[in-house]
Amino acid sequence: KQIERKLASSQLVVGIGGGHEIAWASYQGLAQDLQTNGCSGKSAKKIGIVNFDAHFDLRIPSPSGSSGTPFRQIAEHCIAHDQSFNYACIGVAQTANTKALFNYAKQLNVRYLLDINCNVKAAKKLLKPLLADIDELYVTICLDAFPSSIAPGVSAPSALGISPQFVITLIHWLADSQEKYNYNWRLADIAEMNPKYDIDNATSNLDK
């Protein structure tokens, strides 16, 4: 409800986590805002998700969900409402996701880029078809996508990770591409910050 209210009065809403459970709440807020504004049924607008993350976060949810389940919850919501699931995950670590998760991602037609293959050219090639097919963009950044040397304050630090400059470059490109691909970008969040595990405020400074 808070996300929905903020979207009604702001050009861009940025949520700060905590666990990546925030993604399920953020998505629901955006979907509800669109429904409130008459975008439902046959006129429902397509939401595209770009997640910078070492993990798919497509695990089977418990009754309350967890940081590893939000995009499966979103996928199941889309299936239940006969809507397309438009999800891209950038920075996926091969060793941080099970074979079952890769298979499920393939089943859902998830677009993804492994951390070892992350460069701006490859990311743009992956994302352009998604951007051309959506009306609303939601971007979420999980801090465990970055190397543990610069982002130790997360629950599952990455050994390799992706560079902050790579993410910043793509964020600017996504912002500049709205008119070209005819989508709106009004929602973003940053997840996985845990001060308990941070060292010399390195992760919190990265947030800034």
Summary of the structure (lengths in Angstrom):
residues: 208
radius of gyration: 16.1
end to end distance: 26.0
largest distance: 51.1
contacts: 698
relative contact order: 0.19
helix: 45%
strand: 18%
